[in-house]
Amino acid sequence: HPGRLGDCVDYVLFDRLSMFLDSFVEPETDPLEQALRSDDANAIAAMLASGLVRIDDRDEHGALLIELAAVYNSTQAIQVLFNAGSPLGRAIQMAEDNLKFFPDHQRSLDLLLRLKSAR
């Protein structure tokens, strides 16, 4: 006979959207993806300087690198990408959307709003 709803379910709460997203996929081996997720500004700057990635590169869903950095709440990556000339695109909207569920995304939103007013 079937058990009651929730009998065999492990409930996990996540602090960050990136942790939640990571729970659905195998660990990434792509260096750019790892750098964005871990907020490794030095690695991102090195990839840009070497030409390995371009500021206007997009992922398979059409998201700019700075938008992905906003999704991952990677403020150092956001700053590096902005300083390299990245347009903000939908990064502010993405940060606002994530903030509804993940309070720590206020950092990214605040930074993006400051950057927008500086441009």
Salt bridges, closest charged atoms under 4 A:
ASP7 OD1 - ARG4 NE 3.62
ASP22 OD1 - ARG37 NH1 1.78
GLU33 OE2 - ARG37 NE 2.82
ASP56 OD1 - ARG54 NE 3.24
ASP57 OD1 - ARG54 NE 3.47
GLU60 OE2 - HIS61 NE2 3.47
GLU67 OE1 - ARG90 NH2 3.18
ASP97 OD1 - LYS100 NZ 3.66
ASP104 OD2 - ARG16 NE 3.86
